[in-house]
Amino acid sequence: MPTLLQIESSPRSGSVTSKLAAKYVAAWKRQNPGGVVIQHNTAKEELPYIDEAFIAASYTAPEQRTAEQKTALALSDRLVDELLSADEIVLAVPMWNFGIPASFKSWIDLVARVGRTFQYSKTGVEGLVKAKKTVVVTARGGAYAGDSPYNFLDQQEPYLRTVLGFLGVKDIQFIHAENQSRAPELAAAGLQHAENVLATATA
C-alpha cells in the first residue's frame, strides 16, 4: 500500500508549516484511502544529536557491530527504514535565522547514512533514496524567494535541495508561506499563495 512520510519540525501549536502539511496529508489520504501515513515532529520528539558512538557505529561494517553499536544506531535505522519505504514525503520546515530548525537537522543527520541512504563508488557519490516525490512546505518571516532582494539570505531551500539531492531525492517542490512576521495583510497574502500552490500540487 502507498506510504507518505510526514516530517514536521515546529514546536508551535499554531505552526503555519504544520497546518500546510496537514492540508497536504488530507488531500493525499483522499487520493490514497488505503494508504499509510508515518508522522514525526522532530521538535516534540526531541531527536538526539549524533555523537562519537553513533559515528563509530555507522562506519563499522554491519556484521562487525557490537551490541552497543547496534543500540546506538537503532533509532537511525528505524528512521532510515521509514524514509526508504515511503512513496512520497512531505516536510514541514519553518525558516529559523535564515536556515532550518536544529531538530530537523538532527533528523537529516540520523537518516544520512553511508551504505544505507548514500554510497561511494568509483564514479562518486550515489544517493540511494530514489523515486520519492517530495514536497517541502516552509514559513518565513520575510520574503526570500525568487527575485526578492533578500534571496541571498536564504540558507534554507539551497541547503535542503543539496542534502536531499545528495541522498538521491530529485523530485522536490518547495511551497513557501512568506511574510509571516510582516503586516497582517502581507502574512495573509503569503499564506493564501502557499495554500493555492499546495492545492495545485495535490490536484
ZADO-306331 format. One record per residue (C-alpha): x, y, z; residue number from 0. Coordinates in steps of 0.1 Angstrom, whole numbers. Example, Ala and Ser with C-alpha at 12.3 -4.5 7.8 and 13.67 -1.06 7.14 Angstrom:
2
     X     Y     Z   i
   123   -45    78   0
   137   -11    71   1
//
This chain:
203
     X     Y     Z   i
     0     0     0   0
    12    36    -6   1
    31    53    22   2
    35    90    29   3
    63   102    53   4
    53   134    71   5
    81   152    90   6
    72   184   109   7
    97   205   128   8
    79   233   146   9
    72   232   184  10
    44   257   180  11
     7   246   183  12
    -3   272   157  13
    25   264   133  14
    19   275    97  15
    41   247    83  16
    22   221   103  17
   -11   234    91  18
     0   234    55  19
    14   199    59  20
   -19   187    74  21
   -37   200    43  22
   -13   181    21  23
   -18   149    41  24
   -56   153    40  25
   -55   156     2  26
   -31   126    -1  27
   -54   105    21  28
   -84   113    -2  29
   -64   101   -31  30
   -50    71   -13  31
   -77    59    10  32
   -58    27    19  33
   -25    45    23  34
    -3    47    54  35
    10    80    69  36
    41    79    90  37
    43   111   111  38
    70   127   132  39
    75   161   147  40
   113   165   153  41
   109   193   178  42
    84   175   200  43
   102   141   198  44
   135   158   207  45
   156   138   183  46
   192   134   196  47
   223   148   180  48
   247   123   167  49
   277   116   189  50
   310    98   187  51
   294    64   194  52
   270    69   166  53
   297    79   141  54
   319    49   151  55
   289    25   147  56
   278    39   114  57
   312    34    99  58
   316    -1   112  59
   306   -29    89  60
   271   -42    99  61
   284   -78   106  62
   311   -64   129  63
   290   -41   151  64
   288   -48   188  65
   255   -49   207  66
   262   -14   219  67
   268    -1   184  68
   236   -17   172  69
   218     1   200  70
   235    34   191  71
   220    30   156  72
   186    17   164  73
   167    50   161  74
   186    59   130  75
   179    25   114  76
   141    29   121  77
   141    64   106  78
   160    53    75  79
   137    23    71  80
   107    48    71  81
   124    70    46  82
   132    42    22  83
    97    27    25  84
    79    59    17  85
    64    66   -17  86
    60   103   -10  87
    74   127    15  88
    61   160    29  89
    85   181    50  90
    72   210    72  91
   102   233    79  92
    99   268    92  93
   128   292    85  94
   147   300   116  95
   176   325   114  96
   177   320    76  97
   181   282    79  98
   163   252    94  99
   155   242   130 100
   182   223   148 101
   158   194   154 102
   152   190   117 103
   189   190   111 104
   191   161   137 105
   166   141   116 106
   188   147    85 107
   219   136   103 108
   202   105   115 109
   190    94    80 110
   221   105    61 111
   238    71    65 112
   267    58    43 113
   257    24    29 114
   220    30    36 115
   209    63    20 116
   241    71     0 117
   272    52   -10 118
   306    59   -25 119
   316    44   -58 120
   344    48   -84 121
   323    75  -101 122
   315    94   -70 123
   286    96   -45 124
   253    78   -53 125
   221    86   -35 126
   200    56   -26 127
   167    74   -17 128
   152    74   -52 129
   119    80   -69 130
   104    99   -39 131
    81   128   -47 132
    89   153   -20 133
    71   185   -10 134
    87   209    14 135
    63   235    30 136
    80   264    47 137
    70   295    66 138
    92   326    66 139
    91   358    85 140
   101   378    54 141
   102   373    16 142
   132   354     3 143
   121   335   -28 144
   125   343   -65 145
   137   379   -72 146
   135   391   -36 147
   164   414   -27 148
   168   392     3 149
   171   360   -16 150
   208   358    -8 151
   200   353    28 152
   180   321    21 153
   201   292    36 154
   170   270    38 155
   160   260     3 156
   195   257   -11 157
   207   235    18 158
   176   212    16 159
   179   208   -21 160
   216   200   -17 161
   213   175    11 162
   181   158    -3 163
   197   156   -37 164
   228   141   -22 165
   206   113    -8 166
   191   108   -42 167
   158   128   -39 168
   154   148   -71 169
   117   154   -74 170
   113   183   -49 171
    87   210   -48 172
    90   239   -24 173
    59   258   -12 174
    68   290     7 175
    44   309    30 176
    63   342    30 177
    60   374    51 178
    46   356    81 179
    61   381   105 180
    51   412    85 181
    18   432    85 182
   -13   411    88 183
   -23   416    52 184
    11   406    39 185
    11   375    61 186
   -24   366    49 187
   -14   370    13 188
    17   349    18 189
    -3   321    34 190
   -30   323     7 191
    -4   320   -20 192
    11   289    -3 193
   -23   273     0 194
   -30   280   -37 195
     2   263   -47 196
    -4   234   -24 197
   -39   229   -38 198
   -24   227   -73 199
     3   203   -61 200
   -24   179   -46 201
   -49   182   -75 202
//
